[in-house]
Every structure is written in structure tokens, then in C-alpha cells.
């Protein structure tokens, strides 16, 4: 077998198909346990190395300090989510996330100071108007930093890679990526013999008698099941403890809920594996030795914190995860535009990949959005 450094794009695509199938199999077998493991071990390694990679490419923005705005928004979101400042309404997190997402578009495409000021002001107004809407809360506060990032954005990177390379193997990898979640819901047998331990439930989270979820990710599962009408949990009708036990039992034991959890575990696991499989293509490992040491030290500390107290580790990992999500927003926007250009090129009958403009402050330092997937 060839060394990883000499793999062709087609070979990398086939490797990723294998990683998708591996992640899918593990996610079906032990969805909750797999998620908790990869989020604590692979997660911080991915976040730290991608932030380093984005740093060397000026975060794909046009301003020198644009990334500080996105980091500041990440800090504020973390403080709100962790209730460091009590009494902050959930709408504040929604507004901050919309602001970061919209501002990233301005940072990626607008160079003039006046245009950037107008753009940020407009985004802020939109964020304020949308913050209290239930749909905006679901999309921006709950799904954008989690499943949209690890599934839809990952799919977009796979798609642009296939379009730019006019690659059949890239298209095949996209089809497999889309097929795995459907297999969880419609093509795989039930899970009568799968039981989730008390430790896993305490780490992932559960519904409390006061109607709130503990720290963790279980609220994400609840939202998915509710929004897509996979279950209507209704309202407690007097027997609140009984209602809560029923909801928790469903979330951790019903085949549909387990299929949803398998999708979540698959999306996160493959998102991380995909990043590391692309090392020879995007060269994220080519960094100064001092930064490599810092990345390793922070990664080890993150894993150790999660091993010592998983729920405490989640708080640190939330900040690290949200920060890497926010810092990737400019690249996401440029990728969306790149997909549009490639599709237009195909419609016009172009046989070669459409040219992409240089990005960022320096064409020598910042390249077009790479084929991350």
C-alpha cells in the first residue's frame, strides 16, 4: 500500500468511503458510547489543528483582525450557555450565533471599511429581529454549531471536491455519506439488546423533573425527534416524574431514538476522521514545532479533563468546539459560493474546473477553499 503522502485524490475518496462505513458500523453498534469517546478524544484534536490551519490562511477573511470578532462572539456564547452570567435569555445565544455567521460572510467578501461597517450593522439588525423566533432558535442556536456543521457543511466540502475534480469517486463518496443516515432509520434492524449504562446517560444528559435538560447533548436528540415529528412527547398531565421517566426511557431505548443517536454519532465521528484523512491534501500538520507542542499539550489536558469529569470537560470542549465552528464560517460561505460557481460551470458545459478567485488579504498566503472532503 502506498504511503498516505502519495495517495491520489481518488484513493483518498475511496479511503473516506471506508471511513464512512466504519463510522456507520460503530455508530449503529454503540451510538452513545462512540459519540462520547470521539467527542472527548478526536474532537479537541480536530478543533485545535483546524484552528491552527485556519490561522495560517488568515481565516479566509479580508481583514487582519476579523477572527477576533468571531472569537469574541464564541466567548460570549459560551458564557451564556454555561450560565456564567445568570438570567441571560436563550435568544441572546441565537442572536450572537446569527451575528457571527452573518459577520463571517461580510469578513469573507467585503474589503472596504465602509462596506464592512454597513454589513455588520445590517447583520446585527437581522440578528435582533430573528432572535426570538422559534425556527431561528432551532437552526442557529441548536443545529448550526452541531449537526449542520458536522453533516451539512461536511457534505458541502465533499460536494465541492467532487465538482472541482469532476470526480466520480468524489460523487460516490457523497452518495455513501447521504445513504448512511437513511440506513439507520430504514435499513437496519431494531436494537432490543442494546442498553445504555447509567454513566453514559449521566454524561450525555437527561430530562429533569423541572422540565430542563442537564448539561450534555440529549436536548439535541429531543429537538431532532420533535422537529421532524418522529415523536410527540406532549406535555406532562400531572404525573411529572412519570412523564420525565417516559421521555428519558424513549430517548435512550426506542429504536427511532437510537437511530437518531446513531446518525449523530456517525456525523461527528466521520467529521473528525475525514479531517485527519485529508492531512496529505490540506497539509494542516505543517506548522511550527512550538505550535505543535502547544496543540499536543492542550489536547492532552482536554482529554484528561474529560476523563476526570466528563460533564466538566464538556464545558471546555463546548468553547473549543464553538470557536472552531465560528472561525470556519468564512470558509463555509466561500465554499457555498464555490459550489455555485462549479454548478454554473457544469451547466455552461465547462469541462475543466471553474477558476476560483484568490481569497483573504494575500493571494500568496491564502488559497481558494481547499477540497477538505
Secondary structure as the mmCIF struct_conf table of DSSP 4:
data_model
#
loop_
_struct_conf.conf_type_id
_struct_conf.id
_struct_conf.beg_label_comp_id
_struct_conf.beg_label_asym_id
_struct_conf.beg_label_seq_id
_struct_conf.end_label_comp_id
_struct_conf.end_label_asym_id
_struct_conf.end_label_seq_id
HELX_RH_3T_P HELX_RH_3T_P1 UNK A 4 UNK A 6
HELX_RH_AL_P HELX_RH_AL_P1 UNK A 9 UNK A 29
BEND BEND1 UNK A 30 UNK A 30
HELX_RH_AL_P HELX_RH_AL_P2 UNK A 31 UNK A 56
TURN_TY1_P TURN_TY1_P1 UNK A 57 UNK A 57
HELX_RH_3T_P HELX_RH_3T_P2 UNK A 58 UNK A 60
BEND BEND2 UNK A 62 UNK A 63
TURN_TY1_P TURN_TY1_P2 UNK A 64 UNK A 65
HELX_RH_AL_P HELX_RH_AL_P3 UNK A 66 UNK A 81
TURN_TY1_P TURN_TY1_P3 UNK A 82 UNK A 83
BEND BEND3 UNK A 84 UNK A 85
TURN_TY1_P TURN_TY1_P4 UNK A 86 UNK A 87
HELX_RH_AL_P HELX_RH_AL_P4 UNK A 90 UNK A 109
BEND BEND4 UNK A 112 UNK A 112
HELX_RH_AL_P HELX_RH_AL_P5 UNK A 113 UNK A 130
TURN_TY1_P TURN_TY1_P5 UNK A 131 UNK A 132
HELX_RH_AL_P HELX_RH_AL_P6 UNK A 134 UNK A 136
HELX_RH_PI_P HELX_RH_PI_P1 UNK A 137 UNK A 153
HELX_RH_AL_P HELX_RH_AL_P7 UNK A 154 UNK A 165
TURN_TY1_P TURN_TY1_P6 UNK A 166 UNK A 166
HELX_RH_AL_P HELX_RH_AL_P8 UNK A 168 UNK A 182
HELX_RH_PI_P HELX_RH_PI_P2 UNK A 183 UNK A 187
BEND BEND5 UNK A 188 UNK A 188
TURN_TY1_P TURN_TY1_P7 UNK A 192 UNK A 193
HELX_RH_AL_P HELX_RH_AL_P9 UNK A 198 UNK A 204
STRN STRN1 UNK A 207 UNK A 207
TURN_TY1_P TURN_TY1_P8 UNK A 209 UNK A 210
BEND BEND6 UNK A 211 UNK A 211
STRN STRN2 UNK A 213 UNK A 213
HELX_LH_PP_P HELX_LH_PP_P1 UNK A 214 UNK A 214
BEND BEND7 UNK A 215 UNK A 217
HELX_RH_AL_P HELX_RH_AL_P10 UNK A 218 UNK A 227
TURN_TY1_P TURN_TY1_P9 UNK A 228 UNK A 229
BEND BEND8 UNK A 230 UNK A 230
BEND BEND9 UNK A 238 UNK A 238
HELX_RH_AL_P HELX_RH_AL_P11 UNK A 240 UNK A 253
HELX_RH_AL_P HELX_RH_AL_P12 UNK A 255 UNK A 277
TURN_TY1_P TURN_TY1_P10 UNK A 278 UNK A 278
HELX_RH_AL_P HELX_RH_AL_P13 UNK A 279 UNK A 282
TURN_TY1_P TURN_TY1_P11 UNK A 284 UNK A 285
HELX_RH_AL_P HELX_RH_AL_P14 UNK A 289 UNK A 308
HELX_RH_AL_P HELX_RH_AL_P15 UNK A 310 UNK A 347
TURN_TY1_P TURN_TY1_P12 UNK A 348 UNK A 349
BEND BEND10 UNK A 352 UNK A 352
HELX_LH_PP_P HELX_LH_PP_P2 UNK A 353 UNK A 355
BEND BEND11 UNK A 360 UNK A 361
TURN_TY1_P TURN_TY1_P13 UNK A 363 UNK A 365
HELX_LH_PP_P HELX_LH_PP_P3 UNK A 367 UNK A 367
BEND BEND12 UNK A 368 UNK A 368
HELX_LH_PP_P HELX_LH_PP_P4 UNK A 369 UNK A 370
#
